[in-house]
């Protein structure tokens, strides 16, 4: 593919002046006069909506089958949404034009992103030129640093990202770009989870960023969903998934359809030093070399169950997503961008989880990771496929604690020509069959806290938040931990 033109030029599209160039003057003037931007209209104002057609556009219809992992209803039934806030752009760059051109070019090599996901487990691209991705262009009177990314319930965050699909016929991908008064740029993305997971979305964004800077892609995107992750014939499984998963035929019954008490969403700033001290202590107690993820997952799972006041005999479950790209035999190619994670479950009676040493729980999580091999992945695929053929959905039930680690997925590495994002934030709270996720996130490359810790985003019952916050104190940034007793 030929790289797109450099981003240091303003370019007219279809004879129109760049929307940002027309709308931004008053914002820069307001910022220069130090006007109190909170007193101005803070809701982003839409100035245009562009329909992005892949460049080059597909000229023949495409019907691309999804993998079994893509079609898992814990994945298929949801969208995921993300927000990135980039630093101020230089005057020589019109971010709206850059993003339009970059994403149109990226869609040319990821044409399925412009298609629609259908219930038969296929992505359809018409090939008629009508397939397009909406890119909403907006401006805000606020400065980028006035967006508090730690206030997960802030209405402003929702206004910076496309809303979830309400109908399957809607485009699988939608984008929204907002330019702030300071020149900072927010990029919101909504994507059907059936198309890809966070790592796959990262590959798409990385491709768009490379093309924006006139570079060629180093890796060619690979679809091959059924070829790589289809079921065996006949389906068979050697892993007892029935212990944690149950089938049902009622599509209205599942982890995402449960309605209960209000849910709180909170951001915690975790100290590397405190977690490392805890990791060393628990490793010594368990006689194992535990990882940070195993320790933090055990700590938060127990803290959540204690805060919920769960009865001691109730079985509680945690699940985390594990990338199996290199576990499979043969491994997935680097260009594969579909869902490439399998869920891994751990279940205990609540009383046992709260009562046993934290080292025991961390060791249990470690053993669950070690059990994931090629046969585990193939068995999970076949287990899902067999129940799909029976018209059944598989779920671990409600109240499952989910964990996903974004610290090394490269979400903070995307650069469209004026710097990496200062904020990367997930805004979806339905993942891995759970409405109570926990995200581990890195700080931005410009945040001095990056050297000292990471962020944890948690969803839990509203009534449990005070107790949970108390449980978290020993590992928070700026907390000076005392020597810990056996946990």
SULQUI-V716421 format. One record per pair of residues at least 12 apart in sequence whose C-alpha atoms are under 10 Angstrom apart, sorted by the first residue. I is the first residue (numbers start at 1). J is the second residue. Records with the same first field share a line. If there is no record, write none. Layout:
I = J  J
This chain:
1 = 56  105  108  109  211  215  216  217
2 = 105  211  214  215  216  217
3 = 102  105  210  211  212  213  214  215  216  217
4 = 98  101  102  104  105  210  211  212  213  214  215  216
5 = 98  101  102  211  212  213  214  215
6 = 93  98  211  212  213  214  215  417
7 = 92  93  94  95  97  98  99  101  102  211  212  213  214  416  417  418
8 = 90  91  92  93  94  98  212  213  417
9 = 92  93  94  97  98
10 = 92  93  94  95  96  97  98
11 = 93  94  97  98  101
12 = 97
13 = 97  100  101
17 = 97
18 = 48  94  95  96  97
19 = 46  47  48  49  94  95  96  97  137  138  139
20 = 47  48  94  95  96  97  137  138  139  178  179
21 = 93  94  95  96  97
22 = 47
23 = 45  46  47  138  139  140  179
24 = 138  139  140  141  179  180  181  182  183
25 = 181
26 = 141  181
27 = 139  140  141  142  143  179  180  181  182  183
28 = 141  180  181  182  183
29 = 181  182
30 = 141  142  181  182
31 = 141  142  143  180  181  182  183
32 = 181  182
35 = 141
36 = 141  142
37 = 140  141  142  143  146  181
38 = 141  142  143  146
39 = 141  142
40 = 140  141  142
41 = 140  141  142
42 = 139  140  141  142  143  156
43 = 138  139  140  141  142  155  156  159  160
44 = 137  138  139  140  141  142  156  159  160  178  179  180
45 = 137  138  139  140  141  159  178  179
46 = 136  137  138  139  140  176  177  178
47 = 136  137  138  139  178
48 = 135  136  137  138
49 = 134  135  136  137  138  175  176  177
50 = 100  132  133  134  135  136  137  175  176
51 = 100  104  130  131  132  133  134  135  136  174
52 = 100  101  103  104  105  107  114  130  131  132  133  134  135  174  175
53 = 100  103  104  105  107  108  111  114  129  130  131  132  133  134
54 = 101  103  104  105  106  107  108  109  110  111  112  113  114  129  130  131  132  133
55 = 101  102  103  104  105  106  107  108  109  110  111
56 = 104  105  106  107  108  109  111  129
57 = 104  105  107  108  109  111  114  127  128  129  130  131  132
58 = 107  108  109  111  112  125  126  127  128  129  130  131
59 = 125  126  127  128  129
60 = 125  126  127  128  129
61 = 124  125  126  127  128  129
62 = 111  112  115  122  123  124  125  126  127
63 = 112  115  116  117  121  122  123  124  125  126
64 = 112  115  117  121  122  123  124  125  223  224  225  226
65 = 117  118  120  121  122  123  124  223  224  225  226  227  230
66 = 117  118  120  121  122  123  194  195  196  223  224  225  226  227  229  230  338  339
67 = 121  122  194  195  223  224  225  226  227  228  229  230  231  338  339  340  381  385
68 = 121  194  225  226  228  229  230  231  339  380  381  382  383  384  385  388
69 = 194  196  225  226  229  230  231  338  339  340  341  342  343  377  380  381  382  384  385
70 = 121  122  192  193  194  195  196  197  225  226  229  338  339  340  341
71 = 119  120  121  122  193  194  195  339  384  385  388
72 = 121  194  381  384  385  388  393  394  395  432  433
73 = 193  194  251  254  384  388  392  393  394  395  432  433
74 = 193  194  254  255  256  393  394  395  396  430  431  432  433  434
75 = 192  193  194  195  196  197  339  430  431  432  433
76 = 117  118  119  121  192  193  194  195  196
77 = 119  168  192  193  194  256  430  433
78 = 164  165  191  192  193  194  256  428  429  430  431  432  433
79 = 163  164  165  172  173  190  191  192  193  194  195  196  197  428  429  430  431
80 = 163  164  173  189  190  191  192  193  194  196  197  198  201  426  427  428  429  430  431
81 = 158  161  162  163  164  173  174  175  188  189  190  191  192  193  198  425  426  427  428  429
82 = 160  161  162  175  187  188  189  190  191  198  201  411  424  425  426  427  428
83 = 149  157  158  160  161  162  175  176  177  186  187  188  189  190  421  423  424  425  426  427
84 = 149  160  161  177  185  186  187  188  189  411  412  414  420  421  422  423  424  425  426
85 = 144  145  147  149  160  177  178  179  180  184  185  186  187  188  420  421  422  423  424  425
86 = 144  179  183  184  185  186  187  412  414  415  416  418  419  420  421  422  423  424
87 = 144  145  180  182  183  184  185  186  418  419  420  421  422  423
88 = 143  144  179  180  181  182  183  184  185  418  419
89 = 179  182  183  184  185  416  417  418  419
90 = 183  184  417  418
91 = 183
93 = 417  418
94 = 183
95 = 177  178  179  183  184  185  416  417  418
96 = 135  136  137  138  177  178  179  185
97 = 212
98 = 208  209  211  212  213  416  417
99 = 135  175  176  177  187  208  209  211  212  416
100 = 135  137  177  208  212
101 = 208  211  212
102 = 205  207  208  209  210  211  212  213  214  416
103 = 133  135  175  204  205  207  208  209  211  212
104 = 132  133  208  211
105 = 207  208  211  212
106 = 204  205  206  207  208  209  210  211  212  217
107 = 132  133  204  207  208
109 = 204  207  208  217  220  221  222
110 = 204  207  220  221  222  223  337
111 = 124  125  127  131  132
112 = 124  125  131  172  173  195  223
113 = 125  131  132  133  171  172  173  174  191  192  195  196  201  204
114 = 126  130  131  132  133  134  171  172  173  174
115 = 127  130  131  132  133  169  170  171  172  173  195
116 = 131  132  168  169  170  171  172  173  192  195
117 = 168  169  170  171  172  192  193  194  195
118 = 168  169  172  194
119 = 168
121 = 194
122 = 194  195
123 = 172  194  195
131 = 171
132 = 171  172  173  174
133 = 170  171  172  173  174  175
134 = 162  171  172  173  174  175  176
135 = 162  173  174  175  176  177  187  188  189
136 = 160  161  162  174  175  176  177  178  187  188
137 = 175  176  177  178  179  187
138 = 160  176  177  178  179  180  185  186
139 = 177  178  179  180  181  183  185  186
140 = 160  178  179  180  181  182  183  184  185
141 = 179  180  181  182
142 = 179  180  181  182  183  184
143 = 179  180  181  182  183  184  185
144 = 178  179  180  181  182  183  184  185  186  422  423
145 = 180  182  184  422  423
146 = 180
147 = 186  423
148 = 423
149 = 267  423  424  425
150 = 265  266  267  268  269  423  425  455  457
151 = 265  266  267
152 = 264  265  266  267  425  426  427  457  458  459
153 = 264  265  266  427
157 = 186  188  425  427
158 = 188  427
159 = 176  178  188
160 = 175  176  177  178  186  187  188  189
161 = 174  175  176  177  178  186  187  188  189  190  427
162 = 174  175  176  177  187  188  189  190  191
163 = 175  188  189  190
164 = 190  191  192  428
165 = 190  191  192
168 = 192
170 = 192
171 = 190  191  192
172 = 190  191  192  193  194  195
173 = 189  190  191  192  193  195
174 = 188  189  190  191  192
175 = 187  188  189  190  191
176 = 188  189  190
177 = 189
184 = 418  421  422
185 = 418  421
186 = 421  422  423  424
187 = 421  424
188 = 424  425  426  427
189 = 201  205  426  427
190 = 427  428
193 = 338  339  431
194 = 338  339
195 = 223  337  338  339
196 = 336  337  338  339  340  341
197 = 337  338  339  340  341
198 = 337  338  339  340  341  404  406  409  410  411  426
199 = 323  336  337  338  339  340  341  406  408  409  410  411
200 = 221  335  336  337  338  339  340  409
201 = 337  338  339  411
202 = 337  409  410  411  412  413  414
203 = 219  221  334  335  336  337  409  410  411  414
204 = 221  337
205 = 411  413  414  415  416
206 = 410  411  413  414  415  416
207 = 219  220  221  414  416
208 = 414  415  416
209 = 413  414  415  416  417
210 = 414  415  416  417
211 = 416  417
212 = 415  416  417
213 = 415  416  417  418
214 = 417
218 = 335
219 = 333  334  335  336
220 = 333  334  335  336
221 = 333  334  335  336  337  338
222 = 332  333  334  335  336  337  338
223 = 335  336  337  338
224 = 332  333  336  337  338
225 = 336  337  338  339
228 = 328  329  330  331  332  333  336
229 = 328  332  338  339  340  377  378  381  382
230 = 378  381  382  385
231 = 378  379  380  381  382  383  384  385  386
232 = 378  379  381  382  385
233 = 382
234 = 382  386
235 = 378  379  380  381  382  383  384  385  386
236 = 378  379  380  381  382  383  385  386
237 = 375  376  377  378  379  380  381  382  383  384  386
238 = 375  376  378  379  380  382  383
239 = 371  372  375  376  377  378  379  380  383
240 = 376  379  380  383
241 = 344  345  376  379  380  383  384  396
242 = 383  394  396
243 = 345  346  347  396
244 = 315  316  317  318  319  344  345  346  347  394  395  396  397
245 = 345  393  394  395  396  397
246 = 387  392  393  394  395  396  397
247 = 384  387  388  390  391  392  393  394  395  396  397
248 = 387  390  391  392  393  394  395
249 = 387  388  390  391  392  393  394
250 = 391  392  393
251 = 391  392  393
253 = 393  395  397  398
254 = 393  394  395  396  397  398  433  434
255 = 394  395  396  397  398  399  400  430  431  432  433  434  435  436
256 = 395  397  398  429  430  431  432  433  434  435
257 = 398  435
258 = 397  398  399  435
259 = 398
260 = 461
261 = 460  461  462  463
262 = 460  461  462  463
263 = 435  436  459  460  461  462  463  464  465
264 = 436  458  459  460  461  462  463  464  465
265 = 429  436  437  438  457  458  459  460  461  462  465
266 = 438  456  457  458  459  460  462  465  469
267 = 438  439  455  456  457  458  459
268 = 440  454  455  456  457  458  469  472  473  475  476  477
269 = 441  443  449  452  453  454  455  456  457  472  475  476  477  478
270 = 296  440  449  452  453  454  455  456  472  473  474  475  476  477  478  479
271 = 449  450  451  452  453  454  455  474  475  476  477  478  479  480
272 = 292  449  450  451  452  453  454  475  476  477
273 = 452  453  475  476  477  479  480  481
274 = 452  453  474  475  476  477  478  479  480  481  482
275 = 292  293  295  296  299  453  474  475  476  477
276 = 291  292  295  296  475
277 = 475  481  483  484
278 = 292  295  296  299  358  359  474  475  481  483  484  487
279 = 291  292  293  294  295  296  359  362
280 = 292  295
281 = 359  483  484  485  486  487
282 = 295  357  358  359  360  361  362  363  486  487
283 = 295  359  360  362  363
284 = 359
285 = 357  358  359  360  363  486  487
286 = 357  358  359  360  361  362  363
287 = 359  363
288 = 359  362  363  366
289 = 363  366
290 = 359  362  363  365  366
291 = 362  363  366
292 = 362
293 = 362  365  366  403  404  405  440
294 = 359  361  362  363  364  365  366  367  369
295 = 358  359  361  362  363  365  366
296 = 362  403  440  456  475
297 = 318  319  320  361  362  365  401  402  403  404  405  438  440
298 = 318  353  358  359  360  361  362  363  364  365
299 = 358  359  361  362  471  472  475  487
300 = 401  403  438  456  458  468  471  472
301 = 316  317  318  319  353  354  361  400  401  402  403  438
302 = 316  350  353  354  355  356  358  361  468  471
303 = 353  354  464  467  468  469  470  471  472
304 = 354  401  436  458  459  460  461  464  465  467  468  469  471  472
305 = 317  350  351  353  354  399  401  460  464  468
306 = 350  351  353  354  464  467  468  471
307 = 460  461  463  464  465  466  467  468  469  470  471
308 = 460  461  462  463  464  465  467  468
309 = 350  463  464  467
310 = 349  350  351  354
311 = 349  350  351
312 = 348  349  350  351  352  353  354  355
313 = 348  349  350  351  352
314 = 348  349  350  351  352
315 = 347  348  349  350  351  352  353
316 = 346  347  348  349  350  351  352  353  397  398  399  400  401
317 = 345  346  347  348  349  350  396  397  398  399  400  401  402
318 = 343  344  345  346  347  348  365  396  399  400  401  402  403  434  436  437
319 = 342  343  344  345  346  347  365  396  400  401  402  403  404  431  432  433  434  437
320 = 341  342  343  344  345  346  365  369  401  402  403  404  405  431  432  437  438
321 = 340  341  342  343  344  345  402  403  404  405  431  432
322 = 340  341  342  343  344  369  372  403  404  405
323 = 339  340  341  342  343  372
324 = 339  340  341  342  372  373  374  376  377
325 = 339  340  341  342  374
326 = 340  373  374
327 = 372  373  374  375  376  377
328 = 372  373  374  375  376  377  378
329 = 373  374  375
330 = 374
331 = 374
341 = 377  432
342 = 372  376  377  380  381  432
343 = 372  377  380  402  403  432  433
344 = 365  368  369  371  372  376  380  402  432
345 = 365  368  369  396  400  401  402
346 = 361  364  365  367  368  369  400  401
347 = 364  365  400
348 = 361
354 = 487
355 = 487
356 = 487
357 = 486  487
358 = 486  487
359 = 486  487
360 = 487
394 = 433
395 = 432  433  434
396 = 432  433  434
397 = 433  434
398 = 433  434  435  436
399 = 433  434  435  436  437  460  461
400 = 432  433  434  435  436  437
401 = 432  433  434  435  436  437  438  458  459  460
402 = 429  430  431  432  433  434  435  436  437  438  439  458  459
403 = 431  432  434  436  437  438  439  440  457  458
404 = 431  432  437  438  439  440  441
405 = 438  439  440  441  442  456
406 = 424  425  426  439  440  441  442
407 = 439  440  441  442  443  454  455
408 = 440  441  442
409 = 441  442
410 = 442
411 = 423  424  425  441  442  444
412 = 424  425  441  442  443  444  445
413 = 444  445
420 = 444  445  446
421 = 443  444  445  446
422 = 443  444  445  446  447
423 = 442  443  444  445  446  447
424 = 441  442  443  444
425 = 439  441  442  457
426 = 439  441  457
429 = 458  459
435 = 459  460
436 = 458  459  460  461
437 = 457  458  459  460
438 = 456  457  458  459  460
439 = 455  456  457  458  459
440 = 454  455  456  457  458
441 = 453  454  455  456  457
442 = 454  455  456
443 = 455
449 = 477
452 = 477  478
453 = 475  476  477  478
454 = 476  477
455 = 476  477
456 = 476
